[in-house]
Amino acid sequence: MKSESIVVVGAGVIGLDVALVLAKRGYGRNTTIIAEHLPGDTSINYTSPWAGANFSAISASDANALRWDKLGYAYLLSLAAKDDKDAFVKESTSTEYWDEMPSPAKIDSMAKYLKNFKEIPAGDLPSGVAYGIEFTTITLNAPMHIRYLLRKLTEEYGVRVVRKRVSDITSGFLSKDTKVVFNCTGNASRDLNGVQDSKCYPTRGQILLAKAPHIQQNVMRHGKDYETYVIPRPYSNGNVILGGFMQKGVSTADTFSYETESILSRTTAMLPSLASSETQILAAFSGLRPSREGGARVSKEVIQVDGTGRQGVLVHNYGAGGTGFQAGYGMAIEAANTVAEELQALA
Ligand SMILES: Cc1cc2nc3c(=O)[nH]c(=O)nc-3n(C[C@H](O)[C@H](O)[C@H](O)COP(=O)(O)OP(=O)(O)OC[C@H]3O[C@@H](n4cnc5c(N)ncnc54)[C@H](O)[C@@H]3O)c2cc1C
């Protein structure tokens, strides 16, 4: 077997999680990651460093989303229990509010597996809130967590990494030894030759990085046309992420002072202790969630690799929207499962 038997195109959390699942199954030394951007880079075309990030009910309520969330939560919980500081993940308390009743399927599903899940009595809900829950979430320091993943993959599992932009997904088939390519290109799947999925669209979010060491809890409010959230960033010397926006189809990298004001006024109304003189706003950022109509695509296809009639197996794993950190590991397990036979044949 060669190091390019399996190629993962993309080094956001989705590609890194796929490489991790493959490495844990014994294919680390047979896997090469190709990506234009790697952990440590920043670009509007690289979403993962801009995430909050935590586990929340922001995801959809269809069967795929519920399953990926559940698998992702179990993985993150175990990671927080054994590798929290190295992996930049941490258990913390979370409160979520909805202005309108959420889907019962979603709440039933989450209630079954979330640690310390509790419904908030109606009389204790803030004004305008229809429903609320408390539970133990996992927070991730997104830019540091992806660095951890890359380090683990290269140093512990021997995964090879090549910084390179491909113009066509078939270029992922690096040589005749490449049997399986995973497409984990996020927003790029809309225009990338060989994929060109018109269901993909960006969902822009502006966030604020604040220093607020006195804030230890996550709070989220899901409104009809807004999302407001406070996420303490683990192992960051007291930084907190304040958000946010869910702007469908908007792709600017710019940040706007009026959006900063909106975030500050909404988060402070939700969590008044943010108004303390201890809180300092450090920066505003813009990121583009890789959304897709109908939800993420995790599926396999057999394609012609070149003009010689050679066939290759392409596994798509993109369109994670606002859930790549919470659901990415679950998506990765299922993406790898689609090629269980092909992987066995490599041995
Ligand atoms: C403001 C904000 C807050 C968020 N909060 C959360 C949260 O709290 N919890 C959560 O779970 N998620 C959150 N998310 C969502 C999460 O960030 C995304 O779901 C996730 O980062 C998507 O990862 P990805 O790997 O699909 O894409 P990306 O991180 O964009 O990675 C794509 C990779 O593909 C590579 N690539 C693309 N095209 C090519 C090409 N042609 N050739 C070579 N390489 C290529 C890129 O260089 C990159 O390496 C948030 C997102 C934003 C913007």
The ligand as an SDF file (V2000), in Angstrom:
LIG
                    3D

 53 58  0  0  0  0  0  0  0  0999 V2000
  -19.3060   32.1340   12.4630 C   0  0  0  0  0  0  0  0  0  0  0  0
  -19.3300   30.6340   12.4610 C   0  0  0  0  0  0  0  0  0  0  0  0
  -19.6230   29.9420   13.6300 C   0  0  0  0  0  0  0  0  0  0  0  0
  -19.6520   28.5470   13.6290 C   0  0  0  0  0  0  0  0  0  0  0  0
  -19.9070   27.8930   14.8090 N   0  0  0  0  0  0  0  0  0  0  0  0
  -19.9440   26.5380   14.8250 C   0  0  0  0  0  0  0  0  0  0  0  0
  -20.2020   25.8490   16.0330 C   0  0  0  0  0  0  0  0  0  0  0  0
  -20.3800   26.4570   17.0990 O   0  0  0  0  0  0  0  0  0  0  0  0
  -20.2450   24.4740   15.9960 N   0  0  0  0  0  0  0  0  0  0  0  0
  -20.0390   23.7810   14.8430 C   0  0  0  0  0  0  0  0  0  0  0  0
  -20.1050   22.5470   14.8720 O   0  0  0  0  0  0  0  0  0  0  0  0
  -19.7980   24.4280   13.6780 N   0  0  0  0  0  0  0  0  0  0  0  0
  -19.7600   25.7760   13.6420 C   0  0  0  0  0  0  0  0  0  0  0  0
  -19.5220   26.4330   12.4650 N   0  0  0  0  0  0  0  0  0  0  0  0
  -19.4960   25.6490   11.2270 C   0  0  0  0  0  0  0  0  0  0  0  0
  -18.1380   25.0330   10.9240 C   0  0  0  0  0  0  0  0  0  0  0  0
  -17.1480   26.0130   11.0100 O   0  0  0  0  0  0  0  0  0  0  0  0
  -18.1840   24.4140    9.5270 C   0  0  0  0  0  0  0  0  0  0  0  0
  -19.2360   23.4780    9.4180 O   0  0  0  0  0  0  0  0  0  0  0  0
  -16.8780   23.6990    9.2060 C   0  0  0  0  0  0  0  0  0  0  0  0
  -15.7780   24.5210    9.4720 O   0  0  0  0  0  0  0  0  0  0  0  0
  -16.8500   23.2490    7.7560 C   0  0  0  0  0  0  0  0  0  0  0  0
  -15.6360   22.5830    7.5440 O   0  0  0  0  0  0  0  0  0  0  0  0
  -15.1850   22.0770    6.1270 P   0  0  0  0  0  0  0  0  0  0  0  0
  -13.9870   21.2410    6.3880 O   0  0  0  0  0  0  0  0  0  0  0  0
  -16.3280   21.5130    5.3980 O   0  0  0  0  0  0  0  0  0  0  0  0
  -14.7650   23.4100    5.3150 O   0  0  0  0  0  0  0  0  0  0  0  0
  -13.4700   24.3350    5.4020 P   0  0  0  0  0  0  0  0  0  0  0  0
  -13.0460   24.5540    6.7990 O   0  0  0  0  0  0  0  0  0  0  0  0
  -13.7730   25.5550    4.5950 O   0  0  0  0  0  0  0  0  0  0  0  0
  -12.3270   23.5010    4.6840 O   0  0  0  0  0  0  0  0  0  0  0  0
  -12.3210   23.2980    3.3020 C   0  0  0  0  0  0  0  0  0  0  0  0
  -10.9640   22.7430    2.9020 C   0  0  0  0  0  0  0  0  0  0  0  0
  -10.9840   22.4170    1.5200 O   0  0  0  0  0  0  0  0  0  0  0  0
   -9.8570   23.0080    0.9000 C   0  0  0  0  0  0  0  0  0  0  0  0
  -10.1560   23.2360   -0.5020 N   0  0  0  0  0  0  0  0  0  0  0  0
  -11.2440   23.8140   -1.0530 C   0  0  0  0  0  0  0  0  0  0  0  0
  -11.1340   23.8110   -2.3870 N   0  0  0  0  0  0  0  0  0  0  0  0
   -9.9490   23.2310   -2.6810 C   0  0  0  0  0  0  0  0  0  0  0  0
   -9.2670   22.9600   -3.8970 C   0  0  0  0  0  0  0  0  0  0  0  0
   -9.7720   23.2800   -5.0950 N   0  0  0  0  0  0  0  0  0  0  0  0
   -8.0410   22.3700   -3.8280 N   0  0  0  0  0  0  0  0  0  0  0  0
   -7.4940   22.0310   -2.6390 C   0  0  0  0  0  0  0  0  0  0  0  0
   -8.1050   22.2820   -1.4560 N   0  0  0  0  0  0  0  0  0  0  0  0
   -9.3120   22.8760   -1.4960 C   0  0  0  0  0  0  0  0  0  0  0  0
   -9.6310   24.2870    1.6770 C   0  0  0  0  0  0  0  0  0  0  0  0
   -8.3400   24.8210    1.4300 O   0  0  0  0  0  0  0  0  0  0  0  0
   -9.8190   23.7340    3.0990 C   0  0  0  0  0  0  0  0  0  0  0  0
   -8.6430   23.0720    3.5130 O   0  0  0  0  0  0  0  0  0  0  0  0
  -19.4350   27.8220   12.4230 C   0  0  0  0  0  0  0  0  0  0  0  0
  -19.1030   28.5190   11.2730 C   0  0  0  0  0  0  0  0  0  0  0  0
  -19.0430   29.9090   11.2820 C   0  0  0  0  0  0  0  0  0  0  0  0
  -18.6810   30.6310   10.0250 C   0  0  0  0  0  0  0  0  0  0  0  0
  1  2  1  0
  2  3  1  0
  2 52  2  0
  3  4  2  0
  4  5  1  0
  4 50  1  0
  5  6  2  0
  6  7  1  0
  6 13  1  0
  7  8  2  0
  7  9  1  0
  9 10  1  0
 10 11  2  0
 10 12  1  0
 12 13  2  0
 13 14  1  0
 14 15  1  0
 14 50  1  0
 15 16  1  0
 16 17  1  0
 16 18  1  0
 18 19  1  0
 18 20  1  0
 20 21  1  0
 20 22  1  0
 22 23  1  0
 23 24  1  0
 24 25  2  0
 24 26  1  0
 24 27  1  0
 27 28  1  0
 28 29  2  0
 28 30  1  0
 28 31  1  0
 31 32  1  0
 32 33  1  0
 33 34  1  0
 33 48  1  0
 34 35  1  0
 35 36  1  0
 35 46  1  0
 36 37  1  0
 36 45  1  0
 37 38  2  0
 38 39  1  0
 39 40  1  0
 39 45  2  0
 40 41  1  0
 40 42  2  0
 42 43  1  0
 43 44  2  0
 44 45  1  0
 46 47  1  0
 46 48  1  0
 48 49  1  0
 50 51  2  0
 51 52  1  0
 52 53  1  0
M  END
$$$$
